[in-house]
Amino acid sequence: MPKMKTHRGAAKRFKKTGSGKFLKNRAFKSHILEKKSAKRKRKLRKAELVPQAEERRLRKLLPYL
């Protein structure tokens, strides 16, 4: 059986934690920032956990991560 390939687009967007969960960066931080509050922009800096429903799909895309 050949090796599975890592989905390179997904590999650039997700990180795995020590406990095996996935982290992703938050959206809506690239432009139109003037109207967003400083508090909102500060919260967008931090990565968030991927929902559990999406984890199975990510494990297929990232078999070796």
N, C-alpha and C positions, 0 to 999 in steps of 0.2 A: 504494500500500500504506500503510495507517495505521501510525503509530508504535507500537512495542511498549510496553506498560505495565510499569513496575517493580513487583514484588510488594512492597508497603509493609511487610508483616510481616517479610519477609526483609531488607529494607533496614535495618530497625531492629536486626537481630540480627547482621549480618555486616559486616565492613570488608574492603577490598581493600588488599593490601600493594603496595609499589612494583614488585615483580616479578610481580604479577598473581595471587598466591595469596590465599586468603580466611582471615580470622581470625574466631574465634568465642569468646565467653566460656564459661567452664566451668560445668557444672551443679553442684547440691548445695551451694550457698553461701547459701541463703535462710533456712533454719530448721534446728532441731535441731543447733545449733552447739556445745553444751556438750560433747558426747561426742567431737567431732572434735578432733584434736590441732592445736596452733598451726601446726605444720609443714604439715599437710594444708590448713588454711584459708589459709595464706600462698600455697601453690601454686595454690589455686583462684582467687586474685585475678588471675593472669596469663591473658591470652588464649592460645588455642592454634590451630594451623593446622587447617583443615578437611581431612579425609582426601581424597586425590586422587580416590577413587571418587565423592565427592559433588560435586566441582567442576563437572562438566558440568551437573548439575541446577541448581546455583546460578547458572551463567552464563546459563541460560534465565530464571531468576527476576529476575536483576539485569543486564539487558543494558547499562545505561549507567553502572554503578558502576565 
